[in-house]
Structures are given as structure tokens and as C-alpha cells.
Amino acid sequence: MSLEINAAAPEEAALFYSNTEKDKELGCIGHLRGDFGHGGKEFWSTWWEHQRDLKTQAFKDEFDVLINSLRKQGLLKDRGSMAKFCHVHPEAKIPGAWRPDVYGFRVDTGRHRYYIRCFPQGGDYNFYIYCYINEKERLREQTHGKSINKKKHEPER
């Protein structure tokens, strides 16, 4: 998988954080939280479910490929590689983040959009990856869902 990693736009800053009130509306599948351990070269992660019904096998397969690609390309290889990548992209600093050295990147695929929040310092979690259904796909699913609901509520003839 060839990835195009882009700096996220400032107006996308909220998509790097959990928001249980908006998850359904935004099509948030879940997020992965991880760090590189004490030495900066390990890889520890935990998955946090937001909407189980959106976590399809196709998403899981794509997400595995995404993570492996990010590890090979350097952003998630280790803490030092992440720091180098972030410092080359100062435009990716997230405005209003809890620290000035927090960076935000976006990766788009056909069906999904991934927001990768990076903090390349020791002593804390180094990354969060928020996973969303891509906007066009989300709108298609919402429209499809509404047409199904209308059929269920139509009076019988």
C-alpha cells in the first residue's frame, strides 16, 4: 500500500480526539493508541472501539496494511523516526494541542480516513490513530440507511 501522508488542516483538529457525542455522526470506527516503550524502539498499542458495526473485515484488513506501511515508511517505525518525520512537517502541528510539539497527519483511502496524532517525546503515548469512514462512503451509508428506515415505517396497503 503506497500511502500519501498529509498534514491535516487546522479545522480538522477535533478529529484527533474522542468525542462520544459526535462519533456516530462523523463515522468514527475507533482509535489505536500506542507508544514506542522506554527505549523508543518498541511498539505497544491498544484498540478502542467506538462503533463496532463499522469495524468490518475490509476495514480490519486495510488497517493492518496501513499500520505495517506506516511502520516501514518511518512515521511509526520508532520514536526517533517519528520525531524526524514530524520536524520535517512543521505545518502539521495541531493548533491548540496540549503541547506545542503535537503533530497531526491524515491518510485517505477509498473507504476510510485516518487521523494520526503524533507526540514524539518519551514518557507518554506517542500516537493515536482515529479511524473514520470516508465522507462519501458515510453519506452513502446514511442515505441507504434512511431509505431502509422509510420502507420499514411505510403503512401497509
C-alpha positions, -999 to +999 in steps of 0.1 A: +000+000+000+015+033-011+004+060+014+001+097+009+006+112+044-007+148+045-006+174+073-042+178+085-059+211+081-063+232+113-101+228+111-097+191+114-080+193+148-111+179+167-109+147+147-077+137+165-096+133+198-125+112+211-160+127+211-187+102+221-214+127+212-202+130+176-188+096+168-219+083+151-224+114+131-188+115+120-185+078+112-157+071+138-149+034+139-124+036+167-089+046+175-055+030+182-033+044+210+003+034+211+039+042+222+074+031+215+083+020+250+111+033+273+138+028+247+118+043+218+121+012+196+093-010+208+057-010+195+028-011+221-008-004+211-043-007+223-075-005+202-105+015+215-138+006+199-162+035+190-187+018+167-185-019+165-208-022+135-184-001+113-155-024+121-158-046+090-134-073+078-125-050+049-116-022+074-095-046+096-076-058+066-070-023+054-060-011+088-034-039+092-018-029+059-019+008+069-001+002+102+025-020+086+031+006+059+034+034+084+060+013+103+080+007+071+078+043+059+090+056+092+062+075+109+055+046+132+089+028+129+102+041+162+102+074+183+133+088+165+119+082+131+086+098+141+104+128+155+124+133+122+092+130+102+073+155+124+101+180+124+102+180+086+065+189+086+060+218+110+028+227+091+013+196+108+014+210+143-021+208+158-033+242+169-045+243+205-030+209+214-020+203+250+017+208+239+032+228+210+050+197+197+019+176+188+015+169+151-015+157+131-015+138+098-042+124+076-042+094+053-071+089+029-081+056+013-111+049-008-133+039+021-116+053+051-098+084+065-072+081+092-061+109+115-027+103+131-018+124+162+019+122+170+038+132+201+074+121+195+086+125+231+093+099+257+071+093+288+037+095+272+017+078+244+034+086+211+005+082+187-033+080+183-049+069+151-085+078+147-103+058+120-134+072+101-155+061+072-146+084+044-171+112+039-186+100+006-189+065+020-205+078+052-231+098+032-239+068+010-244+046+041-266+073+058-287+077+026-290+039+023-300+036+060-327+063+056-343+046+026-344+013+046-360+030+076-386+046+054-396+013+040-400-001+075-423+027+085-445+029+054-480+019+061-491-015+048-515-015+019 
